[in-house]
Amino acid sequence: MLVLFQKYGAKVKEIDPVASHASGMENLPWTRLAGVVFLPKRKSTVDVAKLHSMSPERVREYIRDGDFASYYERPDEEMLALWRTGLEETRNIIMNDWA
């Protein structure tokens, strides 16, 4: 099986080893809403094992905002490095490895 975006995933883990689904890794400078200020603390880690025994409704209650564990906003330098890594990897897949 072909695994795509290995460099992007590695860059995410380099920046924040705990980052996961819907984390601050999606908080690029151009996606931010004016006037929205995030708390400068990490969200508590979601116990993923618990999710398997919960109903969809209970999962939504447990996770609340969809973030599994991370900071809601990262420094622009980190976000731009992540963006460049994803962009380069995507271009390479399209130009060279597209099946």
N, CA, C and O atoms as CSV, one atom per row, in Angstrom:
chain,resi,resn,atom,element,x,y,z
A,1,MET,N,N,0.835,-1.186,0.000
A,1,MET,CA,C,0.000,0.000,0.000
A,1,MET,C,C,0.880,1.249,0.000
A,1,MET,O,O,1.835,1.337,0.771
A,2,LEU,N,N,0.565,2.188,-0.843
A,2,LEU,CA,C,1.296,3.440,-0.922
A,2,LEU,C,C,0.843,4.366,0.199
A,2,LEU,O,O,-0.347,4.644,0.338
A,3,VAL,N,N,1.784,4.836,0.987
A,3,VAL,CA,C,1.466,5.780,2.056
A,3,VAL,C,C,1.901,7.161,1.594
A,3,VAL,O,O,3.076,7.400,1.314
A,4,LEU,N,N,0.941,8.055,1.522
A,4,LEU,CA,C,1.236,9.402,1.059
A,4,LEU,C,C,1.475,10.339,2.239
A,4,LEU,O,O,1.027,10.079,3.356
A,5,PHE,N,N,2.165,11.396,1.983
A,5,PHE,CA,C,2.372,12.487,2.931
A,5,PHE,C,C,3.167,12.061,4.166
A,5,PHE,O,O,2.850,12.470,5.283
A,6,GLN,N,N,4.189,11.246,3.965
A,6,GLN,CA,C,5.050,10.826,5.064
A,6,GLN,C,C,5.877,11.992,5.602
A,6,GLN,O,O,6.049,12.123,6.813
A,7,LYS,N,N,6.388,12.836,4.709
A,7,LYS,CA,C,7.198,13.976,5.154
A,7,LYS,C,C,6.348,14.969,5.933
A,7,LYS,O,O,6.798,15.537,6.928
A,8,TYR,N,N,5.119,15.176,5.474
A,8,TYR,CA,C,4.209,16.090,6.168
A,8,TYR,C,C,3.920,15.562,7.579
A,8,TYR,O,O,3.997,16.315,8.550
A,9,GLY,N,N,3.594,14.293,7.690
A,9,GLY,CA,C,3.327,13.695,8.995
A,9,GLY,C,C,4.532,13.769,9.918
A,9,GLY,O,O,4.390,14.028,11.113
A,10,ALA,N,N,5.716,13.541,9.367
A,10,ALA,CA,C,6.947,13.630,10.157
A,10,ALA,C,C,7.180,15.064,10.630
A,10,ALA,O,O,7.630,15.282,11.755
A,11,LYS,N,N,6.876,16.040,9.773
A,11,LYS,CA,C,7.051,17.447,10.154
A,11,LYS,C,C,6.082,17.824,11.268
A,11,LYS,O,O,6.450,18.547,12.193
A,12,VAL,N,N,4.840,17.337,11.182
A,12,VAL,CA,C,3.865,17.585,12.254
A,12,VAL,C,C,4.430,17.069,13.567
A,12,VAL,O,O,4.432,17.791,14.563
A,13,LYS,N,N,4.912,15.824,13.583
A,13,LYS,CA,C,5.429,15.218,14.807
A,13,LYS,C,C,6.705,15.906,15.292
A,13,LYS,O,O,6.966,15.946,16.494
A,14,GLU,N,N,7.494,16.444,14.374
A,14,GLU,CA,C,8.695,17.194,14.751
A,14,GLU,C,C,8.293,18.464,15.506
A,14,GLU,O,O,8.903,18.815,16.516
A,15,ILE,N,N,7.274,19.138,15.010
A,15,ILE,CA,C,6.819,20.385,15.634
A,15,ILE,C,C,6.106,20.114,16.950
A,15,ILE,O,O,6.332,20.811,17.939
A,16,ASP,N,N,5.246,19.099,16.962
A,16,ASP,CA,C,4.470,18.778,18.164
A,16,ASP,C,C,4.159,17.290,18.182
A,16,ASP,O,O,3.240,16.848,17.492
A,17,PRO,N,N,4.908,16.503,18.959
A,17,PRO,CA,C,4.717,15.050,18.982
A,17,PRO,C,C,3.317,14.606,19.406
A,17,PRO,O,O,2.935,13.466,19.141
A,18,VAL,N,N,2.558,15.461,20.046
A,18,VAL,CA,C,1.221,15.098,20.513
A,18,VAL,C,C,0.132,15.519,19.526
A,18,VAL,O,O,-1.007,15.065,19.641
A,19,ALA,N,N,0.454,16.360,18.579
A,19,ALA,CA,C,-0.541,16.883,17.648
A,19,ALA,C,C,-1.260,15.760,16.925
A,19,ALA,O,O,-0.669,14.731,16.600
A,20,SER,N,N,-2.533,15.973,16.681
A,20,SER,CA,C,-3.356,14.945,16.070
A,20,SER,C,C,-4.442,15.611,15.247
A,20,SER,O,O,-4.305,16.752,14.806
A,21,HIS,N,N,-5.518,14.876,15.054
A,21,HIS,CA,C,-6.654,15.322,14.261
A,21,HIS,C,C,-7.185,16.674,14.730
A,21,HIS,O,O,-7.352,16.907,15.927
A,22,ALA,N,N,-7.448,17.559,13.772
A,22,ALA,CA,C,-8.064,18.864,14.033
A,22,ALA,C,C,-7.268,19.701,15.022
A,22,ALA,O,O,-7.840,20.469,15.796
A,23,SER,N,N,-5.986,19.555,14.997
A,23,SER,CA,C,-5.148,20.294,15.938
A,23,SER,C,C,-4.775,21.663,15.392
A,23,SER,O,O,-5.195,22.054,14.304
A,24,GLY,N,N,-3.981,22.376,16.168
A,24,GLY,CA,C,-3.489,23.679,15.745
A,24,GLY,C,C,-2.610,23.603,14.514
A,24,GLY,O,O,-2.220,24.637,13.972
A,25,MET,N,N,-2.286,22.394,14.058
A,25,MET,CA,C,-1.502,22.235,12.842
A,25,MET,C,C,-2.302,22.665,11.615
A,25,MET,O,O,-1.767,22.718,10.507
A,26,GLU,N,N,-3.553,22.965,11.810
A,26,GLU,CA,C,-4.401,23.456,10.723
A,26,GLU,C,C,-4.643,24.957,10.853
A,26,GLU,O,O,-5.488,25.509,10.147
A,27,ASN,N,N,-3.917,25.618,11.742
A,27,ASN,CA,C,-4.117,27.032,12.003
A,27,ASN,C,C,-3.090,27.862,11.243
A,27,ASN,O,O,-2.182,28.448,11.832
A,28,LEU,N,N,-3.251,27.899,9.932
A,28,LEU,CA,C,-2.344,28.665,9.082
A,28,LEU,C,C,-2.681,30.154,9.174
A,28,LEU,O,O,-3.832,30.507,9.432
A,29,PRO,N,N,-1.701,31.028,8.968
A,29,PRO,CA,C,-1.969,32.465,9.112
A,29,PRO,C,C,-3.164,32.956,8.294
A,29,PRO,O,O,-3.889,33.842,8.746
A,30,TRP,N,N,-3.381,32.405,7.111
A,30,TRP,CA,C,-4.461,32.879,6.245
A,30,TRP,C,C,-5.807,32.213,6.528
A,30,TRP,O,O,-6.803,32.543,5.883
A,31,THR,N,N,-5.852,31.282,7.482
A,31,THR,CA,C,-7.131,30.663,7.838
A,31,THR,C,C,-7.705,31.219,9.144
A,31,THR,O,O,-8.803,30.840,9.551
A,32,ARG,N,N,-6.975,32.101,9.787
A,32,ARG,CA,C,-7.420,32.642,11.073
A,32,ARG,C,C,-8.491,33.703,10.890
A,32,ARG,O,O,-8.488,34.458,9.917
A,33,LEU,N,N,-9.401,33.742,11.842
A,33,LEU,CA,C,-10.456,34.756,11.840
A,33,LEU,C,C,-10.003,35.969,12.636
A,33,LEU,O,O,-9.459,35.833,13.732
A,34,ALA,N,N,-10.224,37.135,12.093
A,34,ALA,CA,C,-9.842,38.375,12.764
A,34,ALA,C,C,-10.543,38.470,14.115
A,34,ALA,O,O,-11.737,38.191,14.233
A,35,GLY,N,N,-9.787,38.864,15.122
A,35,GLY,CA,C,-10.350,39.081,16.437
A,35,GLY,C,C,-10.487,37.841,17.310
A,35,GLY,O,O,-10.858,37.948,18.478
A,36,VAL,N,N,-10.190,36.660,16.757
A,36,VAL,CA,C,-10.290,35.434,17.550
A,36,VAL,C,C,-8.954,35.206,18.249
A,36,VAL,O,O,-7.905,35.158,17.606
A,37,VAL,N,N,-9.005,35.067,19.563
A,37,VAL,CA,C,-7.804,34.840,20.356
A,37,VAL,C,C,-7.919,33.469,21.018
A,37,VAL,O,O,-8.933,33.158,21.643
A,38,PHE,N,N,-6.887,32.662,20.879
A,38,PHE,CA,C,-6.876,31.330,21.457
A,38,PHE,C,C,-6.146,31.334,22.793
A,38,PHE,O,O,-5.241,32.139,23.014
A,39,LEU,N,N,-6.542,30.436,23.674
A,39,LEU,CA,C,-5.835,30.268,24.930
A,39,LEU,C,C,-4.445,29.716,24.646
A,39,LEU,O,O,-4.298,28.837,23.796
A,40,PRO,N,N,-3.433,30.206,25.330
A,40,PRO,CA,C,-2.061,29.745,25.062
A,40,PRO,C,C,-1.713,28.463,25.803
A,40,PRO,O,O,-0.574,28.288,26.236
A,41,LYS,N,N,-2.691,27.556,25.956
A,41,LYS,CA,C,-2.393,26.292,26.634
A,41,LYS,C,C,-2.838,25.131,25.760
A,41,LYS,O,O,-3.671,25.282,24.867
A,42,ARG,N,N,-2.264,23.977,26.040
A,42,ARG,CA,C,-2.569,22.765,25.290
A,42,ARG,C,C,-3.896,22.182,25.766
A,42,ARG,O,O,-4.195,22.185,26.960
A,43,LYS,N,N,-4.678,21.687,24.828
A,43,LYS,CA,C,-5.906,20.976,25.184
A,43,LYS,C,C,-5.523,19.620,25.777
A,43,LYS,O,O,-4.548,19.003,25.346
A,44,SER,N,N,-6.275,19.167,26.746
A,44,SER,CA,C,-6.032,17.852,27.347
A,44,SER,C,C,-6.126,16.771,26.273
A,44,SER,O,O,-6.910,16.882,25.332
A,45,THR,N,N,-5.325,15.736,26.426
A,45,THR,CA,C,-5.303,14.636,25.476
A,45,THR,C,C,-6.590,13.822,25.542
A,45,THR,O,O,-7.072,13.492,26.626
A,46,VAL,N,N,-7.133,13.504,24.386
A,46,VAL,CA,C,-8.313,12.647,24.282
A,46,VAL,C,C,-7.862,11.197,24.407
A,46,VAL,O,O,-6.873,10.802,23.789
A,47,ASP,N,N,-8.564,10.415,25.187
A,47,ASP,CA,C,-8.284,8.988,25.314
A,47,ASP,C,C,-8.942,8.284,24.128
A,47,ASP,O,O,-10.138,7.995,24.154
A,48,VAL,N,N,-8.158,8.012,23.100
A,48,VAL,CA,C,-8.680,7.446,21.859
A,48,VAL,C,C,-9.292,6.065,22.087
A,48,VAL,O,O,-10.262,5.712,21.415
A,49,ALA,N,N,-8.757,5.286,23.005
A,49,ALA,CA,C,-9.308,3.958,23.287
A,49,ALA,C,C,-10.764,4.058,23.755
A,49,ALA,O,O,-11.574,3.185,23.443
A,50,LYS,N,N,-11.094,5.098,24.488
A,50,LYS,CA,C,-12.473,5.290,24.954
A,50,LYS,C,C,-13.442,5.504,23.794
A,50,LYS,O,O,-14.605,5.105,23.873
A,51,LEU,N,N,-12.975,6.123,22.737
A,51,LEU,CA,C,-13.847,6.469,21.612
A,51,LEU,C,C,-14.528,5.246,21.008
A,51,LEU,O,O,-15.668,5.326,20.551
A,52,HIS,N,N,-13.830,4.122,21.007
A,52,HIS,CA,C,-14.353,2.907,20.368
A,52,HIS,C,C,-15.579,2.330,21.064
A,52,HIS,O,O,-16.344,1.579,20.459
A,53,SER,N,N,-15.763,2.675,22.321
A,53,SER,CA,C,-16.910,2.142,23.052
A,53,SER,C,C,-18.034,3.165,23.214
A,53,SER,O,O,-19.013,2.903,23.912
A,54,MET,N,N,-17.898,4.322,22.576
A,54,MET,CA,C,-18.885,5.393,22.725
A,54,MET,C,C,-19.783,5.510,21.500
A,54,MET,O,O,-19.382,5.191,20.381
A,55,SER,N,N,-20.991,5.969,21.734
A,55,SER,CA,C,-21.887,6.303,20.627
A,55,SER,C,C,-21.375,7.582,19.968
A,55,SER,O,O,-20.612,8.326,20.585
A,56,PRO,N,N,-21.779,7.849,18.729
A,56,PRO,CA,C,-21.364,9.097,18.075
A,56,PRO,C,C,-21.722,10.337,18.896
A,56,PRO,O,O,-20.948,11.292,18.963
A,57,GLU,N,N,-22.880,10.312,19.506
A,57,GLU,CA,C,-23.306,11.461,20.317
A,57,GLU,C,C,-22.372,11.667,21.511
A,57,GLU,O,O,-21.995,12.793,21.835
A,58,ARG,N,N,-22.009,10.560,22.155
A,58,ARG,CA,C,-21.117,10.630,23.322
A,58,ARG,C,C,-19.718,11.063,22.898
A,58,ARG,O,O,-19.059,11.803,23.628
A,59,VAL,N,N,-19.251,10.615,21.727
A,59,VAL,CA,C,-17.942,11.038,21.214
A,59,VAL,C,C,-17.928,12.549,21.027
A,59,VAL,O,O,-16.969,13.215,21.417
A,60,ARG,N,N,-18.984,13.093,20.435
A,60,ARG,CA,C,-19.050,14.547,20.239
A,60,ARG,C,C,-19.017,15.287,21.568
A,60,ARG,O,O,-18.358,16.320,21.687
A,61,GLU,N,N,-19.722,14.768,22.565
A,61,GLU,CA,C,-19.709,15.382,23.895
A,61,GLU,C,C,-18.312,15.324,24.510
A,61,GLU,O,O,-17.849,16.293,25.112
A,62,TYR,N,N,-17.651,14.185,24.352
A,62,TYR,CA,C,-16.335,13.957,24.957
A,62,TYR,C,C,-15.259,14.837,24.309
A,62,TYR,O,O,-14.470,15.479,25.003
A,63,ILE,N,N,-15.238,14.857,22.996
A,63,ILE,CA,C,-14.194,15.607,22.289
A,63,ILE,C,C,-14.521,17.105,22.228
A,63,ILE,O,O,-13.621,17.942,22.290
A,64,ARG,N,N,-15.763,17.425,22.112
A,64,ARG,CA,C,-16.300,18.780,22.072
A,64,ARG,C,C,-15.925,19.532,20.800
A,64,ARG,O,O,-16.785,19.730,19.942
A,65,ASP,N,N,-14.697,19.948,20.651
A,65,ASP,CA,C,-14.333,20.782,19.506
A,65,ASP,C,C,-13.617,20.025,18.400
A,65,ASP,O,O,-13.222,20.638,17.409
A,66,GLY,N,N,-13.435,18.718,18.532
A,66,GLY,CA,C,-12.796,17.920,17.492
A,66,GLY,C,C,-11.291,17.796,17.624
A,66,GLY,O,O,-10.687,16.949,16.966
A,67,ASP,N,N,-10.676,18.611,18.450
A,67,ASP,CA,C,-9.233,18.581,18.650
A,67,ASP,C,C,-8.893,17.461,19.628
A,67,ASP,O,O,-9.425,17.423,20.737
A,68,PHE,N,N,-8.008,16.546,19.221
A,68,PHE,CA,C,-7.657,15.418,20.082
A,68,PHE,C,C,-6.629,15.791,21.143
A,68,PHE,O,O,-6.607,15.171,22.206
A,69,ALA,N,N,-5.794,16.762,20.896
A,69,ALA,CA,C,-4.802,17.249,21.875
A,69,ALA,C,C,-3.769,18.103,21.177
A,69,ALA,O,O,-3.004,17.606,20.351
A,70,SER,N,N,-3.741,19.348,21.491
A,70,SER,CA,C,-2.731,20.228,20.900
A,70,SER,C,C,-2.939,21.642,21.395
A,70,SER,O,O,-3.834,21.927,22.192
A,71,TYR,N,N,-2.091,22.511,20.902
A,71,TYR,CA,C,-2.312,23.940,21.060
A,71,TYR,C,C,-3.238,24.350,19.932
A,71,TYR,O,O,-3.187,23.761,18.852
A,72,TYR,N,N,-4.061,25.320,20.149
A,72,TYR,CA,C,-4.996,25.750,19.112
A,72,TYR,C,C,-4.330,26.653,18.081
A,72,TYR,O,O,-4.828,26.792,16.963
A,73,GLU,N,N,-3.228,27.256,18.443
A,73,GLU,CA,C,-2.514,28.123,17.509
A,73,GLU,C,C,-1.027,27.892,17.695
A,73,GLU,O,O,-0.541,27.741,18.816
A,74,ARG,N,N,-0.316,27.865,16.585
A,74,ARG,CA,C,1.129,27.663,16.594
A,74,ARG,C,C,1.793,28.914,16.036
A,74,ARG,O,O,1.147,29.702,15.346
A,75,PRO,N,N,3.085,29.107,16.330
A,75,PRO,CA,C,3.800,30.247,15.758
A,75,PRO,C,C,3.804,30.182,14.220
A,75,PRO,O,O,3.864,29.100,13.634
A,76,ASP,N,N,3.739,31.340,13.591
A,76,ASP,CA,C,3.719,31.399,12.128
A,76,ASP,C,C,4.903,30.662,11.502
A,76,ASP,O,O,4.740,30.011,10.470
A,77,GLU,N,N,6.089,30.753,12.106
A,77,GLU,CA,C,7.266,30.094,11.540
A,77,GLU,C,C,7.047,28.579,11.434
A,77,GLU,O,O,7.404,27.961,10.431
A,78,GLU,N,N,6.461,27.995,12.471
A,78,GLU,CA,C,6.190,26.557,12.441
A,78,GLU,C,C,5.133,26.220,11.389
A,78,GLU,O,O,5.267,25.243,10.651
A,79,MET,N,N,4.102,27.023,11.331
A,79,MET,CA,C,3.018,26.767,10.380
A,79,MET,C,C,3.494,26.894,8.944
A,79,MET,O,O,3.112,26.095,8.089
A,80,LEU,N,N,4.320,27.889,8.674
A,80,LEU,CA,C,4.820,28.079,7.311
A,80,LEU,C,C,5.786,26.955,6.918
A,80,LEU,O,O,5.803,26.540,5.759
A,81,ALA,N,N,6.582,26.462,7.858
A,81,ALA,CA,C,7.460,25.317,7.576
A,81,ALA,C,C,6.623,24.080,7.267
A,81,ALA,O,O,6.952,23.312,6.363
A,82,LEU,N,N,5.557,23.892,8.007
A,82,LEU,CA,C,4.659,22.766,7.760
A,82,LEU,C,C,3.985,22.908,6.395
A,82,LEU,O,O,3.889,21.934,5.648
A,83,TRP,N,N,3.524,24.098,6.071
A,83,TRP,CA,C,2.889,24.365,4.781
A,83,TRP,C,C,3.852,24.043,3.630
A,83,TRP,O,O,3.477,23.382,2.661
A,84,ARG,N,N,5.097,24.520,3.752
A,84,ARG,CA,C,6.086,24.271,2.691
A,84,ARG,C,C,6.339,22.770,2.520
A,84,ARG,O,O,6.449,22.280,1.396
A,85,THR,N,N,6.431,22.047,3.629
A,85,THR,CA,C,6.652,20.602,3.563
A,85,THR,C,C,5.496,19.912,2.849
A,85,THR,O,O,5.715,19.079,1.970
A,86,GLY,N,N,4.283,20.250,3.218
A,86,GLY,CA,C,3.109,19.656,2.568
A,86,GLY,C,C,3.011,20.011,1.101
A,86,GLY,O,O,2.668,19.169,0.272
A,87,LEU,N,N,3.314,21.261,0.779
A,87,LEU,CA,C,3.262,21.719,-0.608
A,87,LEU,C,C,4.282,20.983,-1.471
A,87,LEU,O,O,3.962,20.513,-2.563
A,88,GLU,N,N,5.512,20.889,-0.973
A,88,GLU,CA,C,6.560,20.187,-1.722
A,88,GLU,C,C,6.215,18.710,-1.907
A,88,GLU,O,O,6.417,18.149,-2.984
A,89,GLU,N,N,5.699,18.094,-0.860
A,89,GLU,CA,C,5.366,16.672,-0.956
A,89,GLU,C,C,4.201,16.445,-1.920
A,89,GLU,O,O,4.211,15.484,-2.689
A,90,THR,N,N,3.211,17.315,-1.882
A,90,THR,CA,C,2.068,17.199,-2.791
A,90,THR,C,C,2.507,17.390,-4.240
A,90,THR,O,O,2.097,16.635,-5.122
A,91,ARG,N,N,3.333,18.392,-4.482
A,91,ARG,CA,C,3.841,18.619,-5.843
A,91,ARG,C,C,4.612,17.397,-6.346
A,91,ARG,O,O,4.453,16.985,-7.495
A,92,ASN,N,N,5.437,16.829,-5.488
A,92,ASN,CA,C,6.217,15.655,-5.876
A,92,ASN,C,C,5.299,14.485,-6.222
A,92,ASN,O,O,5.539,13.784,-7.204
A,93,ILE,N,N,4.262,14.269,-5.435
A,93,ILE,CA,C,3.325,13.175,-5.721
A,93,ILE,C,C,2.636,13.400,-7.065
A,93,ILE,O,O,2.533,12.478,-7.874
A,94,ILE,N,N,2.169,14.611,-7.299
A,94,ILE,CA,C,1.473,14.916,-8.555
A,94,ILE,C,C,2.393,14.782,-9.758
A,94,ILE,O,O,2.003,14.234,-10.789
A,95,MET,N,N,3.613,15.284,-9.624
A,95,MET,CA,C,4.533,15.302,-10.762
A,95,MET,C,C,5.216,13.958,-11.019
A,95,MET,O,O,5.548,13.639,-12.161
A,96,ASN,N,N,5.429,13.165,-9.954
A,96,ASN,CA,C,6.262,11.970,-10.112
A,96,ASN,C,C,5.606,10.651,-9.720
A,96,ASN,O,O,5.869,9.627,-10.352
A,97,ASP,N,N,4.780,10.651,-8.720
A,97,ASP,CA,C,4.305,9.387,-8.155
A,97,ASP,C,C,2.819,9.144,-8.325
A,97,ASP,O,O,2.276,8.209,-7.736
A,98,TRP,N,N,2.160,9.957,-9.110
A,98,TRP,CA,C,0.703,9.792,-9.259
A,98,TRP,C,C,0.425,8.489,-9.997
A,98,TRP,O,O,0.923,8.272,-11.102
A,99,ALA,N,N,-0.374,7.626,-9.380
A,99,ALA,CA,C,-0.646,6.307,-9.994
A,99,ALA,C,C,-1.773,6.395,-10.998
A,99,ALA,O,O,-2.136,5.389,-11.608
